[in-house]
Amino acid sequence: MAAIEQRKVTADEAGMRLDRWFKAHFPGLGFGRLQKLVRTGQVRVDGKRIECSTRIATGQIVRIPPMGVEVHADDKNNARPRSTKLIEDDRQAIEEMMLFEDSHVMVLNKPAGLAVQGGSGLTRHLDGMLDAFTDQKGDKPRLVHRLDRETSGIILVAKTRKAAQEMTKAFRHRNTQKVYWAMLAGVPKPKQGRISTYLARDDEEERMRVVKHGQDDAQHAVSLYSVFEQSAQKLSWVTMKPITGRTHQLRAHAAHLGHPIIGDDKYFNIENWELPGGIQNRLHLLARRIRIPHPSGTGIIDVSAPLPPHMQQTWNLLGFNASDYDPEADDPDEAELNTARKR
């Protein structure tokens, strides 16, 4: 795109969040950049300033500034079809990630290193790979949430727009439970706690900073954590549960505790700390488990992901056993932490 464009919201897009609308039309536009375009008023709806979380309505006009990013194939008159082999390769790769599937939902185990969405310099990402499941009507499965590129584990994918709406609603109303496993430097004290801060994005460093309440773009972020196992005072296997869903929330909160996640190239903030031999310098963060109401209105989706190879290697080295963990007893619980020290 080389000029400002005005695009009308279709009936099928009514009720979508603005950020999800942009993700559908411009998969190459990063969320951080979209936030900046919205914040500076370059993106508007019906001529008015809005937020990324604004829900759009049929017939509204979205102002799109020049961005120079990839346009969705549906918006290109001369889009190049993908090869049959590439489509089959993507389909096979996603089927190998599958932890659960029915007519409404896929639950995938995303490997570390695979980006969820497109961005600068990325030629392969999960959202693009889902094109392999596009049906005859041109509809493809939709991502319901995101994980950082180097975070492994559970990703929810909706097969229908209705399923996407219901699961998005469950996230918005905090009717979901997400549990992560992390390996931290050192051992947090107390061993169970609640972290409550405000986070704001630092666009220059592409990371989140802990800021004061009331600062521009500050968002409240709350996480629970619990130490399950430790190796002396050097390392600890910690379960973390995000109550809110901010960008990089657990990574920023672990660093705020003074015990950053092993292998975190953005938030590891301990000088002269040496990685124990045999442990790979890769992000040790796994989206371990999710519980969410089934979008059909009946039952609960409850799925867990295994440790990725680099984390399993660390667990083996330290003598930790994933099967020792009992999710019903060991997952952090906010009710049990009401008297814990707030940070």
N, C-alpha and C positions, 0 to 999 in steps of 0.2 A: 504494500500500500504506500502511495506517495502523497495522498491527500486525505483530508478529513472525510469520513464517511458517516452517513446517517442510516441506521438500519432499524427496520420495524420488527418488533417482537411478534412472533407467530402465536396462534392459539395453543399449539402444542408446547410452547415454551412458557406459558403463563404459570406463575408461581415459582419459577426458578430463582435462585439467588443470582445476583449479578456476576459474582465470581465464577459460578458454575456455567453461566451462559457464555462468558468469555472463554472458559476452558473448552467448551464444546466447539466454539467457532475459531478459536486461536490457540491450539494446543502448544504452540511454541512460546507463548507469553507466560513468563514466570509469575508466580503469585506475588512475590515482592515487588516486581515492576508494576503489576496491575494496581497494587495498593498505592504506589507512588502516583500513578496516573489519576487514580480516583481522588487521592488526597489533595492533589494540586488542581483539581477541577477540570482536567483534560478529558476525562470521561464523564458524561452527564446523561441523564435520562429525562426526556421531555424538557431539556434546557436547564434542569435543576441539578445541583450538587447532590450526590448520593453517597452511600457506603457500599463496600463490597458485599455486605450481608443483605442489602436491599433486595426485596423480591419484586420482580418485574411483572407487568400485566400485558395482556394482549393489546396490540396496537401502539404501545409506547415506542418512542423513538430513542435509540441509544446512539449517542455521539461517540464515534471511534476516531481517535487521533492517529496520525501516521505512526506506525510501530515497526514496520519492516520485519514482521514475524510470519511464521508459517500459517497459512490459512487452511481451515479444514477442507478436506478434499471435496465435500459437498458444495463448497463455495467457489470452486475453481471450474471454469468451463472446459479447461484442457488438462484436467488432472490426469497424471500418468497412472495407469492401473499397476498394482503391485503384482509381482510374479507369483504364479501358483506355488512354486517351491517356497518362497518367503512366507506366504500365507500358511502353508502346511507346517513350516518350521515354527512359526509363532503359535499355531494351534497346539502343536505337540508340546512346546515349552510350557504353555499355560496348563495343559492337561497334567503335566508332570508336577505342577505347583498345587494342584487341586487337593484341598482337604475336605471339602463338602460341596455338594451341588444338588440343586433341585430345579424345578421350573421357574423359580423366582430369583434364586441367589447362587452366586459362586463365592466360596471362601478360599482364598489362595494363600500359599506360603511364599511370599516374595523373598527371593534371595538377596543377600547383601550385595550392593553394587549395581543393582538394576534400578534405574530411575522410574518413578511412578508416572511422571508426565514429561513432555518434551521441554527442552531448553537449549541454550546456546551450546553448540558443539555435540549435541546428543543425536545420534542416528537411530537408536532403539530404546524404547521405553514401554512400560506396561500398557499405558493408555493406547498407544499405537498398535501394540500387539493384539489388543482386544478387537481390532478391525477384522481379524480372522474369524470372528464369531458374528459378523454382521449378517442379519437375516435378509430374506428376499424383499422386505419392505424398506431396507436400508437402515434399520435400527440395529445398534450395537450395544453390548453390555456397558454399563456406566459405573465408573468408580464412585464409591460412596464417601470415601475419606482418603487421606494420604499418609504415606510414611516417607521419612527422609531416605535418600538414595542408599546410604550405607546401613540403614536399619533393616533388619530382616524380620520376617514374620507375617502376621495375619493382615490381609487386605480383603475388605468386603467389596463385592462387585454385584450390582443389581442387573438382572436380565431384562427388566421392564421398567418403564418410567414410573409406574405405580409403586413398584418395589423400592425404587430409588427415593421417591417422595416419602414413603413410610419409614425407611431406615434413616434418611436425613432428619426426619422429624424426631426419631428416637434419639439421635445424637444431640439435636438441638435442645430437647427436653431432659437430657441426661438420664435417659432410660437404658443406657448401656453400661456395661462394666468392662473395662479394658485393663489387663494386667501385663506388665512388661517385666522381663528379667534383664538385669544389668550387672556387670562386674565393675566395681568402683575401686578407685585407689584409696587405700586406708579403710577405716571402719567408722561410719557415722555414729555420733553420740547425741541423743539417745539412739538406741537401736531401732526404735519405731518412732515415727513422727509425721507431722503434717507441715508441709511447706506452703506458705502463702506469700506471694510477692506480686509486684506489677512488672510486666515485661513490655518492652518496646523494641521495634526493629532498628538496628543500625544498618542502614543501606550500604554504607561504604564497606563495612566488614562482612556484610551478609550474615549477620548473627543477631540474636536477641540479647538485650541488656536488661538487668534488673534496675528499675527506675522507681521514682517516688509516685505515689498516687496523685493524679491531677496533671502529670506531665503529658505533653502531646503524644497521642497514640498509645498511651499506657493502657494495658489490658490486664485485668486481674487473673492470676494463674494460681491454681491450687493443686498440689500433688500429695499423695500419701507414699510413704516408703517403709520398708521393714527389712532388716538384715536377717537372712536365713542361715547363711554359713559364712565363715571367715577363715582366712589363711593368716594366722598370727595377726599382726596389725597392718599387714601389707596390702591385702586385697579382701574384698567382701562381695559375696553373691547377695544382691539386693533385689527385692521385688518392689515395683513402683506402680502406682495406680494414678493416672491423671484424672482429676475431677473435672477440670476444664480442658479445653483442647487447643492450646496455643501452639504456634510454630516453635519447634525445638524445645518445648516446655520441659521435658524430663532432662534433657541434656543441660539446659541452662540451670535448672533447679539442682541437679547433682553438683555442678560446679559451684553454685551458690552455697551449698552445704560445706564446701571445701573438700569434697570427695568426687572429683569428676569421673566420668565414665572412661574406662580404658579404651585407648585408640581413638578418642574424639579429637579430631584435628582442629576443631573450632573452639572448643570450650575447655580443653585440658589446660589447667592454669597453675600447676605445681612445678616450680623451677627445680632443675637438677634431679628430677624423679626418674629412676631407671626402671624400665620394663623388665620384669623377671624373664630369664632365659626360657625359651620354648613357647612363649606367648606371642602371638602375632599382633602387630601394631595396627589392628583394625577395630572399628567400633564394636564394642561388646554390648549391644542393645538389641533385644529381641521382643517384638510384639507377641507375647506368649499366648494370651488367651483373650477371647471376646465372648461376652454374653449379650444378646440383643433380642428383643421380641421379633418373632418371625413376621415379615411384612404381610403375610396372608391374614394375620390377626390370630393365628392359632399356634401356640407353642413358643419355645425359646430356641434360638440358635446358640449353641455352646460348643466352641471349637478351640483346641489348643494346637500350637505349632511346636515342632521339635527344635532343639538347638541347631544353629547352622554349624558347618564344619569347623570354622575357626573358633567358635565358642565351645563346641564340644571338645576340641583339643585342649583348651584351657581348663575345662571342668575335669578332664582326665588327668591332666598334669597336677592339679591341686587335690585330686581324690574326691571331688564332689560328684554326687550321683543325682541326676535329674529326677529319678524315680522316687527319691526320698521325700520329694515335695508333695504335700497334700493340698490341693487347691482349696478344698472346703475349709481347711484349718489354717492354712498359711498365707492366703491372699490377704493383703492389707484391708482393714475394715475401718471405715471412718467412725463408726459408733464406738469402737474400741480405743480410738485415738482422741476422743473429745477432750481428754485431760492432758494429752501430750503437749509438750512445749511447742508453740507456734514459732515459725521462723520467718 
